[in-house]
Amino acid sequence: MTQIKNILKIATTLFILCSTVLKLSFAFPLSSSNNRPIIGVLTEPTEGSQQLGQEYIHTTYVHYLEMAGARVVPVRGKQPKEYYKALFNNINGVFFPGGAADLMSGPYAQSGRYLYDLAIQANDRGDYFPIWGTCLGLELLTVLTAKKNYLKNTDTDNMTLPLRLEKGFDQSRLFKNMPVELIKIISTEPVTQNNHIWSLLTEDYKNIPVLNTFYQVLSTNVGRDNKEFVSTFEGFKYPFYGVQWHPEKNVFFWPNNQVINHDSNAIKVSQYFANFFVDEARKSSHHFNSSDTEARAVIENALRVFVPNFNVYEDYLFNYTNNYFTNKFSVISHG
């Protein structure tokens, strides 16, 4: 009889333990992948009239990340370091968008510097945190890494090109899982839109150790002036990625004064790179300490304005004097 009671006690204990584990598995999924990735996108100083805001983010970048399953939080300029550190601990990656901004000392550069340094420190201690730079964003990455501007003027605006893939590209994180079909498309068809007048020349890259030991060049291109420039790279050690071209434009940008490929192959290429970076962000375990704080941080809280001119785009606009996105999140803690 005593033996039967002991068996029942053990069975009851095991049942309780199994029930507890099952409950915890729903609360904390047994997966290394974060399926609620949130990416911080840097704002840039508004060009021209600042009536509606001194900072902006093009909606094209927001849509681009959202189509791969991420949400976006704006990263404001001109904020104290504590703001960036607090926000960094709650997001899963940073996106440096294209545009026009001072790369050495302006708000875009300063915000980028804070987050770049935090990402270096995080990755060094095993806390995976990716950064992506598009166009101006790639240029910013080179400046942040070199602590100097090595960019040269090139005749490369409004050009849609295939990539000239470099030796070893297929062993890179960025390209090693790209389907053969897409490799053929991206290397033979004009699916990468360039709209820049500054570039990192391939020759300069080869002669600058701080850059050629930090980044692996995966593709190059040549402008109208026959200058060869770096068009795609990734960090050797760090999950940092840069493209001098605009993958988001194939899907979401419809001006009548730019040559942009919107065919189905171009869309496939764009979707691949969006998926890649968001999957990189899924490897980060950062998160907000509450769903309420998270909801108040996302970009849907911002003013969105349609610009009905030849560019046909929308912007999210912000005021430096509007502290909704700053004071509320300057004390965010990692939970």
C-alpha positions as CSV (number, residue, x, y, z in Angstrom):
1,M,0.0,0.0,0.0
2,T,2.8,2.4,0.9
3,Q,4.5,1.6,-2.4
4,I,1.3,2.5,-4.3
5,K,1.0,5.8,-2.5
6,N,4.6,6.6,-3.3
7,I,4.0,5.8,-7.0
8,L,0.9,8.1,-7.0
9,K,2.9,10.9,-5.4
10,I,5.6,10.6,-8.0
11,A,3.0,10.5,-10.8
12,T,1.3,13.6,-9.4
13,T,4.6,15.5,-9.1
14,L,5.5,14.6,-12.7
15,F,2.1,15.7,-13.9
16,I,2.5,19.1,-12.1
17,L,6.0,19.5,-13.6
18,C,4.8,18.6,-17.1
19,S,1.9,21.1,-16.8
20,T,4.2,23.8,-15.6
21,V,6.7,23.2,-18.5
22,L,3.8,23.2,-21.0
23,K,2.6,26.6,-19.6
24,L,6.0,28.1,-19.7
25,S,6.6,26.8,-23.3
26,F,3.6,29.0,-24.4
27,A,4.8,32.0,-22.4
28,F,8.4,31.5,-23.5
29,P,8.6,29.6,-26.8
30,L,11.4,27.1,-27.0
31,S,13.0,28.8,-30.0
32,S,16.1,30.8,-30.6
33,S,14.3,32.9,-33.2
34,N,12.6,36.1,-32.2
35,N,9.4,36.3,-34.3
36,R,8.5,39.8,-33.1
37,P,11.5,41.7,-34.6
38,I,11.5,45.5,-34.2
39,I,14.0,47.6,-36.1
40,G,15.1,51.1,-35.4
41,V,15.3,53.4,-38.5
42,L,17.3,56.6,-38.2
43,T,15.5,59.9,-38.9
44,E,17.1,62.5,-41.2
45,P,17.0,66.3,-41.1
46,T,14.1,67.5,-43.3
47,E,15.2,69.1,-46.6
48,G,13.5,72.4,-47.5
49,S,10.5,73.5,-45.6
50,Q,10.4,72.3,-42.0
51,Q,6.8,73.5,-41.3
52,L,5.6,70.0,-40.5
53,G,8.8,68.6,-38.9
54,Q,12.5,68.9,-38.7
55,E,13.1,65.2,-39.1
56,Y,11.7,62.6,-41.5
57,I,11.7,58.9,-42.5
58,H,10.6,57.9,-46.0
59,T,7.7,55.4,-45.8
60,T,9.4,53.3,-48.4
61,Y,11.9,52.1,-45.8
62,V,9.2,51.3,-43.3
63,H,7.1,49.3,-45.9
64,Y,10.3,47.5,-47.0
65,L,11.0,46.2,-43.5
66,E,7.3,45.5,-42.8
67,M,6.9,43.3,-45.9
68,A,9.5,41.0,-44.3
69,G,7.7,40.8,-41.0
70,A,9.3,43.5,-38.9
71,R,8.0,46.6,-37.2
72,V,9.7,49.9,-37.1
73,V,10.6,52.3,-34.3
74,P,11.9,55.8,-35.3
75,V,15.4,56.7,-33.9
76,R,15.3,60.4,-33.3
77,G,18.2,62.8,-33.8
78,K,19.7,65.3,-31.3
79,Q,19.0,63.2,-28.3
80,P,21.2,62.4,-25.2
81,K,23.2,59.2,-25.2
82,E,20.9,57.7,-22.6
83,Y,18.1,57.8,-25.1
84,Y,20.0,55.7,-27.7
85,K,21.3,53.3,-25.1
86,A,17.8,52.7,-23.7
87,L,16.3,52.3,-27.1
88,F,19.1,50.0,-28.3
89,N,18.2,47.5,-25.6
90,N,14.7,47.2,-26.9
91,I,15.2,46.9,-30.6
92,N,16.6,44.0,-32.7
93,G,18.5,45.9,-35.4
94,V,19.2,49.3,-36.8
95,F,18.6,50.5,-40.4
96,F,20.5,53.5,-41.8
97,P,18.3,54.8,-44.7
98,G,19.3,56.6,-47.8
99,G,18.9,60.3,-48.4
100,A,21.1,63.3,-47.9
101,A,22.8,64.2,-44.7
102,D,26.0,65.3,-43.1
103,L,28.1,62.1,-42.5
104,M,30.6,63.6,-40.0
105,S,28.7,65.8,-37.5
106,G,25.0,66.1,-38.2
107,P,22.1,64.4,-36.3
108,Y,22.1,61.5,-38.7
109,A,25.8,60.9,-38.2
110,Q,25.7,61.3,-34.4
111,S,22.7,59.0,-34.0
112,G,24.5,56.5,-36.2
113,R,27.7,56.7,-34.2
114,Y,26.0,56.0,-30.9
115,L,24.2,53.0,-32.3
116,Y,27.2,51.7,-34.2
117,D,29.3,51.8,-31.1
118,L,26.6,50.1,-29.0
119,A,26.3,47.4,-31.7
120,I,30.1,46.8,-31.7
121,Q,30.0,46.4,-27.9
122,A,27.0,44.1,-28.0
123,N,28.3,41.8,-30.6
124,D,31.7,41.6,-28.8
125,R,29.9,40.2,-25.8
126,G,27.8,37.7,-27.8
127,D,24.7,39.8,-28.0
128,Y,23.8,39.5,-31.7
129,F,22.8,42.8,-33.2
130,P,22.7,43.6,-36.9
131,I,23.0,46.9,-38.8
132,W,21.9,47.6,-42.4
133,G,22.9,50.7,-44.5
134,T,21.2,51.6,-47.8
135,C,22.9,54.2,-50.1
136,L,23.7,57.0,-47.6
137,G,23.6,54.3,-45.0
138,L,26.4,52.4,-46.6
139,E,28.3,55.6,-46.8
140,L,27.7,56.3,-43.2
141,L,29.0,52.8,-42.3
142,T,32.3,53.5,-44.1
143,V,32.7,56.8,-42.2
144,L,31.9,55.3,-38.8
145,T,34.3,52.5,-39.3
146,A,37.2,54.6,-40.7
147,K,36.4,57.6,-38.6
148,K,37.1,59.6,-41.7
149,N,35.3,60.3,-45.0
150,Y,37.0,58.5,-47.9
151,L,34.1,58.9,-50.3
152,K,34.7,60.3,-53.8
153,N,32.4,62.1,-56.2
154,T,31.0,59.8,-58.9
155,D,28.5,60.0,-61.8
156,T,26.2,57.4,-60.5
157,D,22.8,59.0,-60.0
158,N,19.7,57.5,-61.5
159,M,21.3,54.3,-62.8
160,T,19.7,50.8,-62.6
161,L,22.3,48.1,-62.9
162,P,23.1,44.4,-62.4
163,L,25.6,43.7,-59.7
164,R,29.2,42.7,-60.6
165,L,29.6,40.0,-58.0
166,E,33.0,39.6,-56.5
167,K,35.0,36.4,-55.9
168,G,33.8,34.7,-52.7
169,F,30.4,36.4,-52.7
170,D,28.7,33.0,-52.5
171,Q,30.4,32.2,-49.2
172,S,29.1,35.4,-47.6
173,R,26.2,35.5,-45.1
174,L,24.3,37.8,-47.4
175,F,24.5,35.7,-50.6
176,K,25.2,32.1,-49.6
177,N,21.5,31.2,-49.3
178,M,20.4,33.2,-52.3
179,P,18.7,30.9,-54.9
180,V,20.6,30.3,-58.1
181,E,17.7,31.9,-60.0
182,L,18.1,35.2,-58.0
183,I,21.9,35.1,-58.4
184,K,21.4,35.0,-62.2
185,I,18.9,37.8,-62.1
186,I,20.9,40.1,-59.9
187,S,24.1,39.6,-61.9
188,T,22.6,39.9,-65.4
189,E,19.5,42.1,-65.1
190,P,19.2,45.8,-64.2
191,V,17.5,45.4,-60.8
192,T,19.6,47.6,-58.5
193,Q,18.8,51.3,-58.6
194,N,21.6,53.7,-57.8
195,N,20.9,57.3,-57.0
196,H,24.1,58.6,-55.3
197,I,26.9,61.0,-56.2
198,W,29.3,59.8,-53.6
199,S,30.9,56.4,-53.5
200,L,33.6,54.3,-51.9
201,L,35.9,53.6,-54.9
202,T,37.2,50.0,-55.1
203,E,40.8,51.3,-55.5
204,D,40.5,53.3,-52.3
205,Y,38.9,50.4,-50.4
206,K,41.9,48.2,-51.3
207,N,44.3,50.8,-50.0
208,I,42.5,51.6,-46.7
209,P,43.3,48.8,-44.1
210,V,40.7,50.0,-41.6
211,L,38.0,49.3,-44.3
212,N,39.4,46.3,-46.2
213,T,40.0,44.4,-42.9
214,F,36.5,45.2,-41.6
215,Y,34.3,44.8,-44.7
216,Q,34.2,42.1,-47.4
217,V,33.3,43.6,-50.8
218,L,30.6,41.4,-52.3
219,S,29.9,43.4,-55.5
220,T,31.1,46.4,-57.4
221,N,29.7,48.6,-60.2
222,V,30.9,51.2,-62.6
223,G,29.4,54.7,-63.1
224,R,29.1,56.7,-66.2
225,D,32.5,58.2,-65.5
226,N,34.1,54.7,-65.5
227,K,34.9,54.8,-61.8
228,E,34.5,51.5,-60.1
229,F,32.8,51.7,-56.7
230,V,31.8,49.3,-54.0
231,S,28.1,48.5,-54.3
232,T,27.6,45.7,-51.6
233,F,29.6,44.7,-48.6
234,E,29.3,42.9,-45.2
235,G,31.3,42.9,-42.1
236,F,33.8,40.1,-41.7
237,K,33.2,39.8,-38.0
238,Y,30.1,41.9,-37.3
239,P,26.6,41.5,-38.8
240,F,26.8,44.8,-40.6
241,Y,25.6,45.1,-44.2
242,G,25.7,47.9,-46.8
243,V,24.3,48.4,-50.2
244,Q,25.0,51.5,-52.3
245,W,21.8,50.8,-54.2
246,H,18.1,50.9,-53.2
247,P,16.3,47.5,-52.9
248,E,13.2,49.2,-51.4
249,K,12.6,51.3,-54.5
250,N,11.7,48.4,-56.8
251,V,8.7,47.7,-54.7
252,F,7.6,51.0,-53.1
253,F,8.9,54.0,-55.0
254,W,7.1,55.3,-58.1
255,P,8.6,58.6,-59.3
256,N,8.4,59.5,-63.0
257,N,11.9,61.0,-63.0
258,Q,13.9,58.0,-61.9
259,V,14.8,54.8,-63.7
260,I,13.5,52.0,-61.4
261,N,12.8,48.4,-62.4
262,H,9.4,47.3,-61.0
263,D,9.2,43.9,-62.9
264,S,8.6,40.6,-61.1
265,N,12.3,39.7,-61.0
266,A,13.3,43.0,-59.4
267,I,10.6,42.5,-56.8
268,K,12.0,39.0,-56.0
269,V,15.4,40.5,-55.4
270,S,14.1,43.2,-53.1
271,Q,12.1,40.7,-51.1
272,Y,15.1,38.5,-50.6
273,F,17.2,41.3,-49.1
274,A,14.3,42.5,-46.9
275,N,13.8,38.9,-45.7
276,F,17.5,38.5,-45.0
277,F,17.9,41.5,-42.8
278,V,14.7,40.9,-40.8
279,D,15.9,37.3,-40.3
280,E,19.2,38.7,-39.0
281,A,17.1,40.9,-36.6
282,R,15.2,37.8,-35.4
283,K,18.5,36.6,-33.9
284,S,18.5,39.4,-31.4
285,S,16.8,38.8,-28.1
286,H,16.2,42.5,-27.2
287,H,12.7,43.4,-26.3
288,F,10.5,46.1,-24.7
289,N,9.6,45.6,-21.1
290,S,5.9,45.8,-21.8
291,S,3.5,45.6,-24.7
292,D,2.2,49.1,-23.8
293,T,5.7,50.7,-24.0
294,E,6.2,48.8,-27.3
295,A,3.0,50.0,-28.7
296,R,3.8,53.6,-27.8
297,A,7.3,53.4,-29.5
298,V,6.4,52.1,-32.9
299,I,6.2,54.4,-35.9
300,E,2.5,54.2,-36.3
301,N,2.3,56.9,-33.6
302,A,4.0,59.4,-35.9
303,L,2.6,62.0,-38.3
304,R,2.4,60.6,-41.8
305,V,2.2,63.0,-44.8
306,F,1.6,62.3,-48.4
307,V,3.8,64.4,-50.8
308,P,1.8,64.8,-54.0
309,N,4.6,65.9,-56.4
310,F,6.6,64.1,-59.2
311,N,8.2,61.9,-56.6
312,V,4.9,60.5,-55.2
313,Y,5.9,59.4,-51.8
314,E,5.0,59.7,-48.1
315,D,7.1,60.7,-45.2
316,Y,6.8,60.3,-41.4
317,L,7.6,63.6,-39.9
318,F,8.9,64.6,-36.5
319,N,9.6,67.8,-34.6
320,Y,12.6,68.2,-32.3
321,T,10.3,70.1,-29.9
322,N,7.8,67.3,-29.8
323,N,9.1,65.0,-27.0
324,Y,6.6,62.2,-27.4
325,F,9.2,59.9,-28.9
326,T,12.0,61.1,-26.7
327,N,11.0,61.8,-23.1
328,K,8.7,58.7,-23.0
329,F,11.5,56.4,-24.1
330,S,14.5,58.0,-22.5
331,V,14.0,55.9,-19.5
332,I,13.0,52.6,-21.2
333,S,14.6,49.7,-19.4
334,H,15.4,46.3,-20.8
335,G,13.0,43.8,-19.4
